[in-house]
Amino acid sequence: MLQVTRSIEINAPPSAVWHWMASQETLRRWISSDIEIDMRVGGVYRFVGPDGKTGISGKVLELDPEKSLVLSWLEEESGWANPARLVIRLSPTASGTRVTLVHDGFEGIGVPNVTEWAQDYERGADAHRILEKLACLVSAGDDQR
């Protein structure tokens, strides 16, 4: 199975990390400043990717407070027939929380060059470093509620 996985350890409990995953306002601080999301299972979302032109959209597939957020993930106007997934999981550790981000489901997007798409996502994960953005927000305790 093709997947792109990144993880980070954050020195804070899952509740503190979840705060940054639980609302449109907080997701705008680390995923995308223009994300519009209905934070409930079945709710839809959309934002423009980090390249400033690719629309990303989908639905909330799973929302388990302090444990996971799973989204379907479709690159609009890319030729994808079906969405992939974005999975963000929180696991408590002795020193805080391990946050694991996985893009998977590339095999089902309905294009012939899925390996190339997965490689693009590998490069993007390294370039955009969104887990590091999340860690900085949690560590700063800057919630601006």
N, C-alpha and C positions, 0 to 999 in steps of 0.2 A: 504494500500500500504506500503510495506516495503521500508524504506529509512533510510539512515544515514545522519544526518544533523549536521553541525558545523558552527558557525558564530563568527565573531570577529568585533569589532569596531576599525577602524584605524583613527587616527587623521590626515587625509590628504584628499584632494579632490579625487573624482573618477579618474580624469586624472592622478594623481600621482600613484594611485594603479594600474590603467590599464597599465601603463608603464611596470610593472612587469609581465603582462599577455600577452603582445602584440608580443613577439618574442621568438624564440627558445633560444636565448642567455639568456634572462631574466628568462624564465621558468626553465632553467637549474640551476639557483641559488636557487630555492625553491621547485620545484616539483621533479626533478631528474637530476643529473649531466649528464646523458647520453641520455636525451630525444632528439629524432629526430622528428621534426614536420614541416609540410607544413602548415603555418598559413593562411589558406583560407578555406572557406566552401567547404567541400568535400576533403580537404587535409588529408593525413594520418599521423599517428604518431606511435612511438614505444619507449618504454624504459623498463629498468629492474626495477622491484619494489624494495621497501626498504629492502626486505629480501635477495636481491642480486641474486635471481635465477628466480623469476617469471616474464615472459615477459608480458607486458601490451601493447595492441595495439588498434587502432581504427581510427575513422575519426572525423574531426571537423564538427559538426552538425550545430553549430550556432556561429557566431562571430559578436558581436554587441559592437563596441568600447565604452569603459567607462560604459558598462552595463552588458555584459555577455559573457561567453565562455562556450559552451556545447560540450562535446566529447562523442562519443560512447566509451565503456570501456569493453574490452574483456581480461580476464585472459587466456593467451595462455596455451595450454596443461593442462587445468583444467577440461575438460569435458563440458564446457559451449557451448551450441549450438548457442546461440545468445548473443550479447553484452548487458550490462547494460549501464548506463549513468553516467557521471560526469558533474554536473552543477555548475558553479561558477558565482554568481550574485553579482553585485555591486549596492548598493542603497545609494544615498546621504543622509546624516543626518546633524543635526545642527552642530555637531562637526567634521564631516569628512565623512567617508564611512563605511557602514556596508557591509562586505564581507561574503557571505553565500555560503558554499560548500555543495552540496547534491549528494550523490550516490543513484541512484534509478534504477528502472527497474529490480530488482532482480527476480521478478516473471516470467519474460520472458527469463531468461538465459538458461532454458531447463534442469535443474537438479532438483532432488526431494527434496534436503535439502536446499532450499533457505533461510530459517530462520537461519540456521547455517552460511551460507555465510554472511548474513546481520550482525549477531553477530560478526563474524570475522572482518568485516569492522568497526563496532563500536569500537572494541578493537584497531584496526589499527589506526583509526582516533585519538584516545587518545594517542597512543604510538608515532606516527610520527609527530603530531602537525605541519603540514605544514602551516596552517594559521598563526601560531605564527612566523614561519620563514619568511613568506611574510610580516607580520607586522614589524618585525625587519628590513628588507631591506628597506621598505618604510620609516620607522621612521629615519633610519640612513641617508637617502638621498644618499646612496651609489649606484649610478647607473652604474658606470664604463662604460659609453658609449664610 
